Amino acid sequence: MAYCVCVCVCAGLLSQQSSCSRHGGVCVSPVLVTQRRNNSTSPKIKVDFDQKRGVALMRMQSPPVNSLSLDFLTEFCTATEKLEMDKSCRGLIITSSKTKAFSAGLDLKEMYRKSPEHYREFYKAVQEMWLKLYSSNMITIAAINGSSPAGGCLMSIACDYRIMADNPHYNIGLNEAQLGIVAPFWVRDTMKNTVGHRNAEISLKLGLLYNPSEALKIGLVDQLVPEDEIVTTAIQTMTKWLAIPDHARHNIKSMMRKPTIDKLKSNREADIQEFLSFITKDSIQKSLGFYLEMLKWKKE
């Protein structure tokens, strides 16, 4: 994984909610995200399991924009693993209970003034989130009802199918390059496997964020629907996938995705070490502190 050293530093897969001049509304722009840790014990993930259908609906509910904190990632992975272990659960629909944001990316505070052990745990949780989704035996559908940049985009493209709300104020994409960051190999490969080599190369080089119609055109999402129909459509779509014999679907998915999964598993420690080497640099920590202070001033 490659990184840059600059004032706008991050560990990749980050963004921040702000006004968007391109689409004339509130969206998630290609800058860093931070969110104050929610001190309440409220769950960040809500799962409703329809045993009759064998389909679980997972709603992300971590205010304000479902940032991927360590607590969030841990809860997400635990919930996903429990569903995976339940053989009666054949499908998983992931959506957001928040308006305007599906997920805005990694939580910046997880990477500032923490111990190397914490950084390791956090980054390993990011890897784990991707591994659980990308290799899941369940049918996974992302019902994207808000902007989904960076880490939110990664979560979406790790799923089998993506349905996005047809709202021009929303965007989706891997925008790391705009921050001077090179996404890790497993993120690049996931993007390439989703939209093809050429579209992935252009998207990653320019750090592009796409509105829904643009995303549909390149295959970043599979379907656009009105926002109030997104969960209903996901349930209807799931029915079509469930009609396919599980063993055939499992084997095809495994064969298509195994090279990328195996590559991360065999290089996981090296990937973590590169992240640790980057995030523990004094210059990076100073830049993170400066940026967090800027955000504090804006809130006051």
Legacy VTK file of the C-alpha trace (Angstrom):
# vtk DataFile Version 3.0
C-alpha trace
ASCII
DATASET POLYDATA
POINTS 300 float
0.000 0.000 0.000
1.413 3.424 -0.891
0.695 6.686 0.911
1.591 10.346 0.684
2.639 12.823 3.367
0.596 16.003 3.256
-1.812 18.069 5.324
-4.747 16.063 3.984
-3.357 12.757 5.203
-5.257 9.586 5.813
-4.895 5.853 5.578
-7.083 5.492 2.550
-10.811 5.002 2.113
-11.723 8.303 3.818
-14.141 11.149 3.124
-16.151 13.818 4.875
-19.727 15.008 4.549
-19.972 18.498 3.096
-21.758 20.550 0.474
-21.182 19.405 -3.073
-20.935 22.069 -5.767
-20.970 19.493 -8.538
-24.377 18.119 -7.658
-25.807 21.098 -5.828
-26.690 19.320 -2.604
-25.384 17.587 0.445
-23.156 14.653 -0.384
-19.852 13.188 0.650
-16.904 14.954 -0.917
-13.379 13.624 -1.466
-11.819 14.828 1.762
-11.272 13.241 5.132
-13.927 12.073 7.505
-14.073 12.200 11.252
-16.862 11.525 13.606
-17.040 11.920 17.342
-17.160 8.533 18.985
-20.656 7.763 20.111
-20.401 7.317 23.880
-23.790 5.637 24.124
-24.194 1.907 24.109
-26.615 2.054 21.208
-25.859 -0.632 18.644
-24.315 0.581 15.411
-25.801 -2.309 13.468
-29.438 -3.446 13.461
-30.256 -6.816 11.920
-33.731 -8.107 11.124
-33.751 -11.744 10.036
-36.711 -13.076 8.078
-36.407 -16.781 8.812
-39.160 -17.681 6.366
-37.274 -16.117 3.461
-33.829 -16.840 4.868
-32.845 -13.202 4.314
-31.374 -10.715 6.792
-31.707 -6.947 6.499
-28.763 -5.137 8.077
-29.167 -1.432 8.764
-26.096 0.642 9.597
-27.017 3.204 12.250
-23.875 4.910 13.480
-24.398 8.708 13.429
-23.758 10.918 11.710
-22.581 9.163 8.528
-21.814 5.524 9.409
-18.085 6.155 9.590
-16.052 2.972 9.876
-14.695 3.182 13.416
-13.139 0.210 15.164
-16.297 -0.264 17.218
-18.419 -0.126 14.085
-16.211 -2.538 12.154
-16.091 -4.964 15.070
-19.858 -4.944 15.421
-20.309 -5.246 11.657
-17.963 -8.236 11.410
-19.528 -9.951 14.417
-23.046 -9.537 13.028
-21.981 -10.760 9.585
-20.191 -13.782 11.042
-23.234 -14.763 13.110
-25.420 -14.662 10.015
-22.835 -16.628 8.044
-22.842 -19.363 10.683
-26.631 -19.636 10.574
-27.209 -22.050 7.700
-30.805 -20.882 7.391
-29.596 -17.404 6.381
-28.963 -17.427 2.645
-29.052 -13.715 1.862
-27.960 -10.399 3.370
-29.138 -6.908 2.388
-27.021 -4.028 3.694
-28.403 -0.493 3.857
-28.280 2.635 6.018
-30.805 3.916 8.521
-29.305 7.381 8.032
-30.364 9.766 5.304
-27.928 10.975 2.660
-25.022 8.703 3.665
-24.637 4.957 3.129
-21.162 5.048 4.690
-18.656 7.870 4.494
-15.448 5.924 5.066
-12.890 5.305 7.787
-13.022 7.205 11.076
-10.014 9.535 11.236
-9.829 9.548 15.043
-8.906 5.872 15.005
-5.575 6.864 13.471
-4.538 9.750 15.726
-2.473 9.422 18.921
-3.210 5.768 19.404
-0.827 2.924 20.133
0.657 0.776 17.365
-1.432 -2.061 18.783
-4.587 -0.003 18.246
-3.608 0.882 14.680
-2.961 -2.779 13.965
-6.321 -3.786 15.402
-8.124 -1.073 13.460
-6.561 -1.828 10.087
-6.996 -5.557 10.592
-10.702 -4.877 11.191
-10.876 -3.065 7.840
-9.314 -6.070 6.143
-11.687 -8.379 8.002
-14.760 -6.418 6.919
-13.762 -6.842 3.292
-12.868 -10.519 3.672
-16.173 -11.394 5.329
-18.199 -9.686 2.620
-16.141 -10.629 -0.415
-15.921 -14.319 0.515
-19.379 -14.702 2.049
-21.451 -17.740 1.118
-24.528 -15.563 1.540
-25.999 -13.576 -1.316
-25.014 -10.016 -0.445
-26.855 -6.997 -1.828
-25.902 -3.392 -1.072
-28.973 -1.148 -0.984
-27.126 2.149 -1.317
-29.478 4.863 -0.055
-26.918 7.656 0.260
-23.427 8.698 -0.731
-20.885 5.887 -0.616
-17.338 7.139 -1.135
-14.083 5.396 -0.271
-14.728 2.839 2.491
-18.442 2.935 1.749
-17.704 2.150 -1.880
-15.412 -0.694 -0.839
-18.185 -2.202 1.278
-20.573 -1.899 -1.662
-18.338 -3.493 -4.296
-17.518 -6.349 -1.927
-21.186 -7.359 -2.242
-22.665 -9.483 -5.033
-25.088 -6.839 -6.290
-25.561 -3.096 -5.841
-28.810 -1.143 -6.002
-28.456 2.622 -5.621
-30.994 5.358 -4.961
-31.456 7.436 -8.111
-30.604 10.735 -6.457
-28.131 13.009 -8.308
-26.952 14.441 -4.980
-25.426 11.088 -4.024
-22.056 9.774 -5.160
-19.968 6.636 -5.010
-16.352 5.823 -5.827
-12.828 5.247 -4.567
-11.440 8.771 -4.275
-8.091 8.051 -2.583
-5.977 9.497 -5.411
-7.414 12.981 -4.800
-5.782 12.757 -1.383
-2.481 11.535 -2.796
-3.135 7.990 -1.618
-2.780 4.704 -3.473
-5.420 2.164 -2.433
-4.064 -1.239 -1.326
-3.867 -4.030 -3.905
-6.957 -5.856 -2.679
-9.052 -2.693 -3.020
-7.699 -2.072 -6.525
-8.390 -5.662 -7.528
-11.949 -5.489 -6.200
-12.593 -2.363 -8.250
-11.073 -3.967 -11.358
-13.160 -7.090 -10.858
-16.275 -4.902 -10.647
-15.928 -2.386 -13.481
-13.173 -3.848 -15.668
-9.517 -2.967 -15.976
-9.818 0.253 -17.996
-12.668 1.803 -15.986
-10.900 0.865 -12.761
-7.620 2.391 -13.932
-9.228 5.701 -14.869
-11.349 5.786 -11.721
-8.451 5.026 -9.381
-5.946 7.340 -11.089
-8.323 10.314 -10.948
-9.999 9.420 -7.661
-13.395 9.786 -9.282
-16.722 9.993 -7.506
-19.697 9.115 -9.691
-23.306 10.180 -9.458
-25.787 7.283 -9.719
-26.283 7.438 -13.483
-22.526 7.590 -14.094
-21.967 4.703 -11.709
-24.566 2.610 -13.527
-22.951 3.354 -16.881
-19.578 1.862 -15.875
-21.039 -1.006 -13.855
-20.101 0.322 -10.425
-23.748 -0.203 -9.465
-26.167 -2.619 -11.096
-29.516 -0.884 -10.747
-31.043 2.514 -9.937
-34.414 2.920 -8.233
-36.334 5.689 -6.447
-35.054 6.118 -2.925
-38.258 4.997 -1.248
-38.208 1.728 -3.215
-34.641 0.659 -2.569
-35.235 -1.926 0.177
-38.316 -3.348 -1.537
-36.348 -3.698 -4.757
-33.476 -5.355 -2.924
-35.853 -7.932 -1.432
-37.381 -8.613 -4.869
-33.929 -8.943 -6.413
-32.835 -11.290 -3.645
-35.676 -13.654 -4.608
-34.143 -14.091 -8.065
-30.740 -14.920 -6.602
-32.255 -17.374 -4.126
-33.734 -19.332 -7.028
-30.218 -20.417 -8.036
-28.978 -23.628 -6.343
-26.646 -22.645 -3.521
-23.822 -25.005 -4.458
-23.606 -23.620 -8.001
-23.640 -20.027 -6.838
-21.113 -20.699 -4.053
-18.679 -22.433 -6.376
-18.868 -19.776 -9.072
-18.371 -16.976 -6.546
-15.435 -18.776 -4.973
-13.719 -19.406 -8.307
-14.202 -15.805 -9.449
-13.012 -14.185 -6.223
-10.524 -16.677 -4.792
-7.355 -15.185 -6.377
-7.893 -11.781 -4.749
-8.938 -13.280 -1.416
-5.956 -15.637 -1.302
-3.606 -12.816 -2.238
-4.646 -10.747 0.772
-4.635 -13.709 3.143
-1.088 -14.618 2.150
0.129 -10.997 2.337
-2.013 -9.766 5.201
0.795 -9.128 7.674
2.888 -7.234 5.115
-0.146 -5.090 4.279
-0.634 -4.293 7.977
3.063 -3.469 8.432
2.961 -0.964 5.566
-0.012 0.733 7.188
1.751 0.842 10.588
4.895 2.267 9.038
2.858 5.049 7.489
0.492 5.972 10.293
3.113 6.099 13.091
5.312 8.706 11.390
5.577 11.953 13.355
4.817 14.004 10.265
1.618 12.036 9.645
0.453 12.371 13.243
1.116 16.131 13.176
-0.887 16.471 9.986
-3.738 14.457 11.459
-3.724 16.624 14.578
-3.748 19.797 12.495
-6.686 18.571 10.458
-8.664 17.521 13.546
-8.118 20.974 15.069
-9.412 22.553 11.883
-12.559 20.470 12.152
-12.958 21.468 15.803
-12.762 25.153 14.914
-15.408 24.704 12.250
-17.767 23.143 14.767
-17.317 25.908 17.342
LINES 1 301
300 0 1 2 3 4 5 6 7 8 9 10 11 12 13 14 15 16 17 18 19 20 21 22 23 24 25 26 27 28 29 30 31 32 33 34 35 36 37 38 39 40 41 42 43 44 45 46 47 48 49 50 51 52 53 54 55 56 57 58 59 60 61 62 63 64 65 66 67 68 69 70 71 72 73 74 75 76 77 78 79 80 81 82 83 84 85 86 87 88 89 90 91 92 93 94 95 96 97 98 99 100 101 102 103 104 105 106 107 108 109 110 111 112 113 114 115 116 117 118 119 120 121 122 123 124 125 126 127 128 129 130 131 132 133 134 135 136 137 138 139 140 141 142 143 144 145 146 147 148 149 150 151 152 153 154 155 156 157 158 159 160 161 162 163 164 165 166 167 168 169 170 171 172 173 174 175 176 177 178 179 180 181 182 183 184 185 186 187 188 189 190 191 192 193 194 195 196 197 198 199 200 201 202 203 204 205 206 207 208 209 210 211 212 213 214 215 216 217 218 219 220 221 222 223 224 225 226 227 228 229 230 231 232 233 234 235 236 237 238 239 240 241 242 243 244 245 246 247 248 249 250 251 252 253 254 255 256 257 258 259 260 261 262 263 264 265 266 267 268 269 270 271 272 273 274 275 276 277 278 279 280 281 282 283 284 285 286 287 288 289 290 291 292 293 294 295 296 297 298 299
